[in-house]
Structure formats: C-alpha cells, structure tokens
C-alpha cells in the first residue's frame, strides 16, 4: 500500500493547533480537536453578506479596503445622499455622512483612511469637483479636482489617489481626463486613450486598470505616467465595479445596455480577462466594490427602480480554505 510519505516525501505533521501559514495541499493532524485537516483551493463563488443600512445605487467605496473592512459612501435612492457606512466583514455600521451629498463619486483608500471625490450633487445633478478625506471618525473637505465630473473612476490610497474618466453635466460628454492626488493637491496628468464614464477601477495610483464604461469592453492599463490599451473585457458594460490589483483583478455587475443588468464576473491576470463561472446572485448596475481577486466585495446598486442594499462576497482564484478530512 502506498503511504502518504511515499507520495509527499514527508509524514503527516501532528500539531496541537492549525498552522498559521499552511501550504496549499498540506495535510496535518490537529491533536487538540482530534481531526485530520488540509489546506485546499476554495470553490469560486459569490455568497451573501450583510445588507447596507441605506439601500442605494451610484455609490462610492474605499476600493483599496478589504472584503472584511471597507467603507461605502454617497449614492442615490432616488434622492442623492451623503450617507456613509463601515463594513466589518459581517455587518454595516452607519458613520458620519459626507459633507457634500453626491452620486457617482470616485473612491480610494481604506476603511479608516478613505478619499471621496467628484460625482454629481443636488440641485439638478450638477458636477461636484470637491474631495473629502475620511480618518475613521469624520469627513474633512480637501482640495478640489481640476475637472468636476460624475461617473468618475478612482483608485489608490488617501494620499496617493488616481481619478480618471467620467462625464460632465448637463451634456454628459465623456471625459478622458486623469488626475493624481498627493494628499495636498490634484495634478492633471496624461489622459486616457478613450474617453468614458462609469468604469470599473482597479489597482493603485501608479499601477491601475480602467475597464469598460460607456458601455464598452475597452480596458486600459496605467503605469504612473501613461495609459496603454490592453485586451478587452468579454462582456461590454458600464456602471460596474472592480477590485484587486493591476495583475490580479476582478470586475462584476453593471449594465450591458441600460437598464439591462448583468451579474457577469471576470478575472484579470495582467494580460487578459476570463469569464468566471460564478455570477452575482443579484445582477445590478451602479454597484461599488472593494477587496482582492481572491476575496472581493460588491455592495449596493440599481437600477433606480429597484435600488439594492445587498452585499455579496466573491471567493475567487487563489483563495484557500482549511477543510476537515474524513476517511471512509
């Protein structure tokens, strides 16, 4: 009979507690619980999370937060709101509101150090060019964008953010403008190759991805200096969300043609998009996102006739799970 040692080259470890950093495929015996365990690849899927306290579409989020620690702000239901909420991986808690209510803002940062910028505010959904920073307790007005616009893309950190694309009211002409924020001021830099709004935003200030918008399937990659057109999405769409990094991202939801929504999910490996077998349980546009490719969060969304408070968590490629093994 072949033994585990003959296959793996080592005996099964006997441990009093689960290892803190096990390797994929590793098996061990937990003597405290009397169970045989192993680290396996998790099933790629979307699962329900805690509902937002305020249902809304066109909201922003701290997209460099995690699936267990992020921030949601702004949006509309149907009136424009400045509502802000913090997520702990299980439930949302109301926090102090934005100083300027807005829908379609860009977002950057983390749960305790976020930045909200741009968007459209009352009256008459006029463009907002101001930005606000969040310190974990309150919002503070910060220097304004050079070009106010709604449906703006945003990513990065509170003191190293990137704003791109969007559209200007009342004509809703799409923009290709790009701006960088250094914690003190916004600076205009090289524009996108394709003007568009309502994109999925992924990455950091110096390594970003702008996908879709319009609706289109166009994807561009930013290296801190200039934008380069790369391989397109498989599903053209607008008003959707993204999470992750420039080389390991995920995009989900959106409108294929307004108001037709999709739950389609795609993963990005730095070169191309792959359609995931998992889709959002509730297809919706105007959704916000945060987290990583392995563990992303999607929250809120529309269409306006059925504004959502739903939160869903994506377990994606590279995610692992500790399983108890049985022998029969």
C-alpha positions in Angstrom: 0.0 0.0 0.0 1.3 3.4 -0.9 1.8 5.7 2.1 1.4 9.5 2.4 5.2 9.8 3.0 5.9 7.9 -0.3 3.6 10.4 -2.2 4.5 13.6 -0.4 8.0 12.8 0.8 7.1 13.5 4.4 5.0 12.2 7.3 1.7 13.9 8.3 2.5 16.5 11.0 0.9 16.2 14.4 0.1 19.7 15.7 -1.7 21.0 18.8 -3.2 23.7 16.7 -3.7 24.5 13.0 -0.6 26.0 11.3 -0.7 29.8 10.8 0.6 29.7 7.2 0.0 26.3 5.7 0.8 25.5 2.1 -1.8 24.5 -0.5 -2.2 20.7 -0.3 -0.6 20.4 3.1 -2.2 17.9 5.5 -1.8 17.8 9.3 -3.4 16.1 12.3 -4.8 18.5 14.9 -4.3 16.6 18.2 -6.4 19.1 20.2 -9.5 18.6 18.1 -8.7 15.0 17.0 -9.2 15.9 13.4 -7.2 15.4 10.1 -7.1 18.7 8.2 -5.7 20.1 5.0 -5.5 23.3 3.0 -7.5 23.2 -0.2 -8.4 25.5 -3.1 -11.7 27.2 -2.2 -14.7 27.0 -4.5 -15.1 30.1 -6.8 -18.5 31.6 -5.8 -20.5 34.6 -4.7 -22.1 34.5 -1.2 -24.4 36.8 0.6 -23.0 39.3 3.1 -24.7 41.8 5.5 -27.1 44.3 4.0 -26.3 48.0 3.8 -28.4 50.1 6.2 -29.2 52.6 3.3 -30.1 51.0 0.0 -28.7 53.0 -2.8 -27.2 53.0 -6.3 -24.3 55.0 -7.8 -22.4 54.9 -4.5 -18.7 55.1 -3.9 -16.4 52.9 -1.9 -12.9 52.7 -0.4 -11.8 50.3 -3.1 -8.5 49.5 -1.6 -10.3 48.3 1.5 -10.7 44.6 2.0 -13.8 42.3 1.9 -13.9 42.4 5.7 -13.0 46.1 6.2 -14.2 48.8 3.8 -16.3 51.9 3.5 -19.4 52.9 1.4 -20.4 56.5 0.8 -22.8 58.6 -1.3 -25.2 57.4 -3.9 -28.9 57.9 -4.6 -32.3 56.3 -3.6 -33.6 58.1 -5.6 -32.5 61.4 -3.9 -28.8 62.0 -3.7 -27.3 61.1 -0.3 -24.1 61.6 1.7 -24.7 58.5 3.8 -21.6 56.7 4.9 -21.2 53.2 6.3 -18.4 51.0 7.5 -18.2 47.2 7.0 -16.6 44.7 9.3 -17.0 41.5 7.3 -20.4 40.7 8.7 -22.5 43.9 9.0 -22.6 47.6 8.1 -22.5 50.4 10.7 -23.7 54.0 10.0 -20.9 56.5 10.2 -20.9 60.4 9.8 -22.1 61.5 6.4 -20.1 63.2 3.7 -20.1 66.9 3.9 -21.4 67.1 0.3 -24.1 64.6 -0.8 -23.3 63.1 -4.2 -23.8 60.2 -6.5 -21.3 58.6 -8.8 -18.2 59.6 -6.8 -14.7 58.2 -7.2 -13.3 56.4 -4.2 -9.8 55.5 -2.9 -8.2 54.3 0.3 -9.2 52.0 3.1 -11.8 51.7 5.8 -10.0 54.1 8.1 -8.3 56.4 5.6 -10.5 56.9 2.6 -11.0 59.6 -0.1 -14.2 60.5 -1.9 -14.0 62.8 -5.0 -16.1 64.1 -7.8 -19.7 62.9 -8.6 -23.0 64.6 -9.1 -24.8 66.5 -6.4 -28.0 68.5 -5.9 -29.6 70.5 -7.3 -30.1 69.1 -10.8 -27.3 66.6 -10.5 -24.6 69.2 -11.2 -21.0 68.1 -11.2 -19.1 68.1 -7.9 -15.4 68.8 -8.1 -14.6 68.7 -4.4 -13.0 65.9 -2.5 -13.2 64.7 1.1 -11.0 62.6 3.3 -12.1 60.1 6.0 -10.0 59.4 9.1 -12.1 56.7 10.6 -14.3 59.2 12.5 -15.2 62.1 10.3 -15.1 63.6 6.8 -13.0 66.7 6.1 -13.0 68.8 2.9 -9.8 68.6 0.9 -8.6 70.4 -2.3 -10.8 70.2 -5.3 -10.4 68.3 -8.6 -9.3 70.4 -11.6 -12.2 68.9 -13.6 -15.5 68.1 -11.8 -17.3 65.1 -13.2 -19.7 62.3 -12.3 -19.3 58.5 -13.0 -15.6 59.1 -12.3 -13.1 56.3 -11.9 -10.9 56.2 -8.9 -8.4 54.1 -7.1 -5.3 54.2 -4.9 -4.8 55.5 -1.4 -6.0 58.5 0.6 -2.7 60.3 0.0 -1.9 58.7 -3.4 -5.1 58.6 -5.4 -5.9 58.4 -9.1 -9.0 59.9 -10.7 -9.9 59.2 -14.4 -12.7 59.5 -16.9 -16.2 60.4 -16.0 -18.7 62.8 -17.7 -19.7 66.4 -17.3 -23.3 67.6 -16.9 -25.5 68.8 -18.4 -24.3 67.4 -21.7 -22.9 64.2 -20.1 -19.9 64.3 -22.5 -17.5 61.6 -21.6 -14.0 62.7 -20.4 -10.6 61.1 -20.7 -9.0 63.5 -18.1 -6.7 61.9 -15.4 -5.6 63.5 -12.2 -3.3 62.4 -9.4 -3.7 63.4 -5.7 -0.7 63.5 -3.3 -2.5 64.4 -0.1 -2.2 68.1 -0.7 -3.4 68.8 -4.3 -4.7 67.3 -7.5 -2.5 67.5 -10.6 -3.6 66.8 -14.2 -1.6 64.1 -15.9 -1.7 62.2 -19.2 -5.3 61.5 -20.3 -6.8 58.1 -21.1 -6.8 56.9 -24.7 -10.6 56.5 -24.7 -13.0 59.0 -23.1 -15.6 57.2 -21.0 -17.5 57.1 -17.7 -18.9 54.6 -15.2 -15.9 52.2 -15.5 -14.6 49.5 -13.1 -11.5 50.8 -11.3 -8.7 48.5 -10.1 -5.2 49.0 -8.6 -3.1 51.8 -7.3 -2.1 55.3 -8.3 0.9 54.0 -10.3 -0.5 50.7 -11.4 -4.2 50.9 -12.4 -6.7 49.3 -14.6 -9.8 51.1 -16.1 -12.2 48.7 -17.6 -15.4 49.1 -19.6 -17.7 52.2 -19.3 -19.9 53.7 -22.0 -20.9 50.7 -22.3 -17.8 49.3 -23.9 -15.3 46.4 -23.3 -12.3 48.7 -23.6 -9.6 48.2 -21.0 -6.6 50.5 -20.3 -3.6 50.0 -18.0 -1.8 52.9 -16.3 1.9 52.8 -15.3 2.1 56.0 -13.3 2.8 58.1 -16.4 0.6 57.0 -19.3 -2.3 54.8 -20.3 -2.0 51.8 -22.6 -4.9 50.0 -24.3 -4.8 46.3 -23.4 -7.1 43.3 -24.0 -10.8 44.0 -23.7 -13.5 42.6 -21.4 -15.5 39.7 -22.6 -18.8 41.4 -21.7 -19.1 45.1 -22.6 -20.7 47.1 -19.8 -20.9 50.3 -17.7 -21.7 51.2 -14.1 -20.0 48.2 -12.6 -17.3 47.5 -10.0 -13.8 46.2 -9.8 -11.3 45.1 -7.1 -7.8 43.7 -6.8 -4.5 44.8 -8.5 -3.2 45.6 -11.9 -2.1 41.9 -12.4 -4.8 40.1 -10.4 -8.2 41.9 -10.7 -11.9 41.1 -10.8 -14.8 43.0 -12.4 -18.5 42.4 -11.8 -22.1 43.6 -12.4 -23.1 46.6 -14.5 -25.4 47.5 -17.3 -24.9 45.8 -20.7 -27.4 48.3 -22.2 -29.3 50.5 -19.7 -31.4 49.3 -17.8 -30.4 45.7 -18.6 -28.2 44.5 -15.7 -25.7 41.6 -15.6 -24.2 39.6 -12.8 -21.3 38.5 -15.1 -17.9 38.3 -13.3 -14.5 38.4 -15.0 -11.0 37.9 -13.6 -7.9 39.7 -14.9 -4.4 38.2 -14.9 -2.4 41.2 -16.1 -2.9 40.1 -19.7 -6.4 39.0 -20.4 -9.9 38.7 -18.9 -11.5 35.3 -18.2 -15.2 34.9 -17.6 -15.8 33.4 -14.2 -18.3 30.5 -13.6 -19.6 32.5 -10.7 -22.0 35.4 -11.2 -23.7 37.8 -8.8 -26.8 36.4 -7.2 -28.5 39.7 -7.8 -27.5 41.3 -11.1 -27.2 45.1 -10.8 -25.6 48.2 -12.1 -24.2 51.2 -10.3 -22.6 48.8 -7.8 -19.5 49.5 -5.7 -16.6 47.1 -4.9 -13.5 46.6 -2.8 -11.1 43.8 -1.9 -8.9 41.5 -3.9 -9.3 39.0 -6.7 -9.3 36.2 -4.2 -11.8 37.9 -1.8 -13.8 40.8 -3.2 -16.9 42.6 -2.0 -19.8 44.0 -4.1 -22.4 46.3 -2.5 -25.4 48.4 -3.3 -26.5 49.1 -6.9 -29.6 49.5 -9.1 -31.4 50.1 -11.4 -33.0 53.1 -9.7 -36.4 51.4 -9.9 -35.1 48.7 -7.5 -32.3 50.2 -5.5 -30.4 47.5 -3.6 -29.0 47.2 -0.1 -27.4 43.8 -0.9 -23.8 42.9 -0.2 -22.1 39.9 -1.8 -18.6 38.4 -1.3 -16.6 36.8 -4.1 -14.3 33.9 -3.3 -12.0 33.9 -6.3 -8.9 32.3 -7.8 -6.1 31.9 -5.3 -8.5 31.7 -2.3 -7.9 28.7 0.0 -9.8 27.1 2.8 -8.9 24.7 5.7 -11.0 21.5 5.4 -11.5 18.7 7.9 -10.7 15.4 6.1 -12.6 12.2 6.6 -11.7 8.7 5.6 -14.4 6.2 4.6 
